[in-house]
Amino acid sequence: MLNQMSYNLEIKIAGKHVTLKRLSKDKYFNYQVKNAPSPASKGQSEHTRENFLKSILRARKRVFDIIACNVNTIPDLHGEIQRPKFWTLTFAENVTDMETANEEFTKFNKRLSWYLYGVRKNVLKYICIPEFQKRGAIHFHILYFNLPYIKQDKFQKIWGKGFTFVKGVSKKEDIMDFASYVAKYINKENSKGEDNYSIYLDKDMLNKKRYFCSRGLNKPEIYKLDIDNELYKSILAMLKDFHSFNGSYAHEFIGSVDIDAYEIEDIRVKESIVSVVNTVFSIMKGAYDRQVKIKFKDVCKYLLPDTFYAIEKVRNKLWKKFQFIEVPVDEIELGKLGWL
């Protein structure tokens, strides 16, 4: 992705969900605050509980995006799209070590793949949330994206470490249902109402991820652009028929943030959005792609004997190599973007 100096619009496409986040102030890439205090070591902040709760919110958002990108999109080994299935795995023995539990889960998915397809590697796609209880027991809550139908007793036998439970989803293809079943286990309390912060603190896992995924899952597309208000309004007008939610909040450093969410089934509309992004990038690239990196050794050649003339020579040398490319508006193929 082009590394622009700043952006004021973030576009995220996760499956049929499209989110626009408009910033009232430009946000800069690779920006550092002068004389900023050194960050605290992991787990040593004075606001560890507050940071833990913030990390839960971030994790829930990422889980939703992953589910939105992968529900009804990943085929099984025979090329068939399977309806997602939500399973819970428990340990009959009180397994409290996460590394041990993960090893068992990895071996289980290989056994399951062998039973289903006769292959000696895991070919199942999933997102998994481990849940810890105060007594130390670990449960796994898994949403499988491409698992074919399998009887509960057979599934439990292949697991072989304890009880298993399967949860049905009432509404077909309702991503919010899938997401809510999974995300509720990423919370400030576990399913028994016990405080997750104290549990994670006791396990020294405050800085560990709240979920993990199989390889090869689809990821949301995120674009960051610097555009004017007229272009922003044009994008809103293009998407107005698909609007599902809007909100706003204030941020200490970037000012007010407006959020608009859309649900878009038509792939052509999403392609139009990506077309807008690529067009903006092409225009910006004409300006940014020809920048010359100033090297210290080149500057040093002209520093003596007169600093003023040295600066003039360096600037003139660079200016010959750096030119902005102007792109007239009438040359942009607006018809391809769906605006005409």
C-alpha positions in Angstrom: 0.0 0.0 0.0 1.2 3.5 -0.8 2.7 5.1 2.3 1.1 8.6 2.2 2.0 11.2 4.6 -1.5 11.4 6.1 -5.0 10.2 5.9 -8.5 11.4 6.9 -10.6 8.5 5.8 -10.4 4.8 6.6 -12.5 2.3 4.5 -12.8 -1.2 5.8 -14.4 -4.0 3.8 -15.1 -7.2 5.7 -17.4 -9.5 3.7 -20.6 -7.7 3.0 -19.9 -5.2 5.7 -18.3 -1.9 4.7 -17.3 0.7 7.3 -16.2 4.3 6.7 -14.4 6.2 9.4 -14.0 9.9 8.7 -11.5 11.9 10.8 -12.0 15.7 11.3 -8.2 16.1 11.5 -5.6 14.4 9.4 -3.8 11.5 11.0 -0.1 11.1 10.1 1.8 7.9 9.4 4.9 7.2 11.4 4.2 10.2 13.6 6.1 10.5 16.8 5.4 12.9 19.7 8.5 15.0 20.7 9.7 14.1 24.2 7.0 11.5 24.7 7.3 9.4 27.9 8.8 5.9 27.5 6.0 3.3 27.3 5.7 1.0 30.3 6.8 -2.6 30.0 4.1 -5.0 29.2 1.9 -5.7 32.1 3.5 -2.9 34.2 1.2 0.0 33.3 -0.7 1.7 36.1 -3.9 1.1 34.0 -3.6 -2.6 33.5 -7.3 -3.4 34.1 -8.3 -0.5 31.9 -5.9 -1.7 29.1 -7.2 -5.2 29.5 -10.8 -4.1 28.9 -9.7 -2.0 25.9 -7.9 -5.1 24.5 -11.1 -7.1 24.9 -13.0 -4.5 22.8 -10.3 -4.5 20.1 -10.3 -8.3 20.0 -14.1 -8.5 19.7 -13.9 -6.1 16.7 -11.3 -8.3 15.0 -13.3 -11.4 15.7 -16.3 -9.9 14.0 -14.2 -8.9 11.0 -12.8 -12.3 10.6 -16.2 -14.0 10.9 -17.7 -11.5 8.4 -14.9 -12.3 5.9 -15.1 -16.1 6.1 -18.7 -17.2 6.8 -20.0 -19.0 3.7 -16.9 -18.3 1.7 -14.4 -21.1 2.4 -15.2 -24.5 0.8 -14.4 -27.8 2.3 -11.9 -30.2 0.7 -14.5 -31.3 -1.8 -15.2 -27.7 -2.9 -18.5 -27.4 -1.2 -19.5 -24.4 1.0 -20.5 -25.6 4.5 -22.7 -23.8 7.0 -20.6 -22.6 10.0 -20.7 -24.8 13.1 -20.1 -23.6 16.6 -18.5 -26.2 18.9 -17.2 -26.2 22.5 -14.5 -28.6 23.7 -13.9 -29.4 27.3 -11.3 -31.4 29.2 -12.4 -34.1 31.5 -9.1 -33.7 33.4 -8.4 -30.3 34.8 -6.0 -29.1 32.1 -4.8 -25.6 33.1 -1.6 -25.2 30.9 -2.4 -23.4 27.7 0.5 -24.9 25.8 -0.7 -28.4 26.6 -4.2 -27.5 25.7 -3.1 -26.1 22.3 -1.1 -29.2 21.5 -4.2 -31.3 22.1 -6.4 -29.0 20.0 -3.9 -29.2 17.1 -3.7 -33.0 17.2 -7.5 -33.2 17.4 -8.0 -31.1 14.2 -5.5 -33.4 12.4 -7.5 -36.5 13.6 -10.7 -34.9 12.5 -9.3 -34.1 9.1 -8.1 -37.7 8.7 -11.6 -39.0 9.7 -13.3 -36.6 7.2 -11.0 -36.7 4.2 -8.2 -39.2 4.9 -5.4 -36.5 4.9 -2.7 -36.3 7.5 -2.8 -32.6 8.1 -5.4 -30.1 9.3 -7.6 -28.8 6.4 -10.3 -27.2 8.6 -10.7 -23.4 8.9 -11.8 -21.9 12.2 -11.5 -19.2 14.8 -11.1 -20.3 18.4 -11.5 -18.6 21.7 -10.1 -20.2 24.8 -12.0 -19.7 28.0 -10.4 -20.0 31.4 -12.2 -20.7 34.7 -11.2 -19.7 38.2 -10.3 -23.3 39.1 -7.9 -23.3 36.1 -9.8 -25.4 33.6 -9.6 -24.5 29.9 -12.4 -24.7 27.4 -12.2 -24.1 23.7 -15.0 -22.4 21.8 -14.6 -22.8 18.0 -16.5 -21.6 15.0 -15.6 -23.9 12.1 -16.1 -22.3 8.7 -15.8 -25.4 6.4 -16.6 -28.3 8.7 -19.1 -30.8 7.1 -21.9 -32.4 9.1 -20.6 -34.9 11.7 -22.6 -36.6 14.5 -22.0 -35.2 18.0 -21.0 -38.6 19.5 -18.5 -39.2 16.7 -17.1 -35.7 17.1 -16.7 -36.3 20.8 -15.0 -39.6 20.3 -12.4 -38.1 18.0 -11.8 -35.3 20.6 -11.4 -38.0 23.3 -10.5 -35.6 26.1 -13.9 -34.7 27.5 -17.3 -33.5 26.6 -18.2 -31.6 23.4 -21.2 -29.4 22.7 -22.5 -28.0 19.4 -24.6 -24.9 19.1 -27.1 -24.3 16.2 -27.5 -21.0 14.6 -31.2 -20.0 14.2 -31.0 -17.7 11.2 -29.4 -18.9 8.0 -26.4 -16.8 7.0 -26.8 -14.3 9.8 -23.3 -13.2 10.5 -24.4 -11.2 13.6 -25.5 -14.5 15.2 -22.3 -16.3 14.4 -20.3 -13.3 15.7 -22.3 -13.0 18.9 -21.9 -16.7 19.8 -18.2 -16.4 19.5 -17.5 -12.9 20.8 -19.4 -13.3 24.0 -16.5 -15.5 25.3 -14.2 -12.5 24.8 -15.6 -10.5 27.7 -14.7 -9.0 31.1 -16.3 -12.1 32.7 -16.2 -15.7 31.7 -19.4 -17.8 31.1 -19.6 -18.5 34.9 -19.5 -14.8 35.8 -15.9 -14.9 37.1 -13.6 -11.9 36.5 -11.5 -12.5 33.5 -8.9 -9.9 34.4 -7.9 -11.6 37.6 -7.8 -15.0 35.9 -5.6 -13.7 33.1 -3.4 -11.9 35.7 -2.9 -15.0 37.7 -2.0 -16.9 34.5 0.4 -14.1 33.5 -1.5 -13.9 30.2 -2.7 -10.2 30.2 -0.7 -9.6 27.0 -1.7 -12.8 25.2 -4.2 -12.8 22.3 -7.8 -13.5 23.3 -8.3 -15.8 20.2 -6.4 -17.7 17.6 -7.2 -18.8 14.0 -6.3 -21.4 11.4 -4.1 -20.3 8.6 -5.4 -19.1 5.3 -8.5 -17.2 6.5 -9.7 -14.2 4.6 -8.8 -10.8 6.1 -10.6 -7.5 5.9 -9.4 -5.0 3.3 -8.4 -1.7 4.9 -7.7 1.5 2.9 -6.5 4.8 4.3 -6.9 7.9 2.1 -6.5 11.6 2.2 -9.5 13.1 0.4 -11.4 16.4 0.3 -15.0 16.8 1.6 -16.5 16.8 -1.9 -15.1 13.3 -2.7 -16.2 12.1 0.7 -19.8 13.2 0.1 -19.7 11.5 -3.3 -18.8 8.2 -1.7 -21.5 8.6 0.9 -24.0 9.3 -1.9 -22.9 6.2 -3.8 -23.5 4.0 -0.8 -26.6 5.6 0.7 -29.0 2.8 -0.3 -26.9 0.3 1.7 -26.6 2.3 5.0 -27.1 0.3 8.2 -25.6 2.4 11.0 -23.9 5.7 11.8 -22.3 7.0 14.9 -19.6 9.4 16.1 -17.1 9.9 18.9 -14.5 12.4 20.0 -10.8 11.6 20.2 -8.2 13.6 22.1 -5.7 13.8 19.3 -7.6 13.3 16.0 -10.8 15.3 16.9 -14.2 14.0 16.0 -14.7 10.7 14.1 -17.8 9.9 12.1 -18.6 6.3 11.4 -20.9 5.0 8.7 -21.6 1.3 8.2 -23.1 -0.5 5.2 -24.2 -4.0 4.3 -23.6 -4.6 0.6 -24.5 -7.9 -1.0 -23.8 -6.8 -4.6 -20.1 -7.5 -5.5 -20.2 -4.8 -8.2 -20.8 -2.1 -5.6 -17.8 -3.3 -3.6 -15.7 -3.3 -6.7 -16.8 0.3 -7.3 -15.5 1.2 -3.9 -12.1 -0.4 -4.5 -12.1 1.4 -7.9 -12.5 4.7 -6.1 -9.6 3.8 -3.8 -7.3 2.8 -6.7 -8.1 6.0 -8.6 -7.3 8.1 -5.5 -4.0 6.2 -5.1 -3.2 6.7 -8.8 -3.6 10.4 -8.5 -1.6 10.6 -5.2 1.1 8.4 -6.7 1.7 10.9 -9.4 2.8 13.3 -6.6 4.5 11.0 -4.2 6.1 8.4 -6.4 8.8 10.8 -7.7 10.1 12.0 -4.3 13.8 11.9 -3.9 15.3 10.6 -0.7 17.8 13.1 0.6 21.0 11.5 1.7 23.3 13.0 4.3 26.4 12.4 2.2 24.9 14.4 -0.7 24.2 17.3 1.6 27.7 17.3 3.0 29.2 18.0 -0.4 27.9 21.5 -0.4 28.1 22.5 3.3 31.4 24.4 3.0 32.4 27.1 2.7 29.0 28.8 2.5 25.9 27.2 4.1 23.3 29.4 2.4 24.5 28.5 -1.1 24.9 24.9 0.0 21.2 24.8 0.8 20.3 26.5 -2.6 22.4 24.0 -4.6 20.8 20.9 -2.8 17.3 22.3 -3.3 17.9 23.0 -7.0 19.5 19.6 -7.6 16.5 17.9 -6.0 13.8 20.0 -7.6 15.0 18.9 -11.1 14.2 15.3 -10.1 10.9 16.1 -8.3 7.9 17.1 -10.3 4.2 16.9 -9.5 1.9 15.3 -12.1 -1.4 17.1 -12.5 -4.3 14.9 -13.3 -7.3 16.8 -14.7 -10.6 15.8 -13.3 -12.2 15.2 -16.7 -9.6 12.5 -17.4 -10.9 10.3 -14.6 -13.2 7.7 -15.8 -16.1 8.5 -13.5 -18.4 6.1 -15.4 -16.3 3.1 -14.2 -16.7 4.2 -10.6 -20.5 4.1 -10.9 -20.9 7.9 -10.4 -22.5 8.6 -13.7 
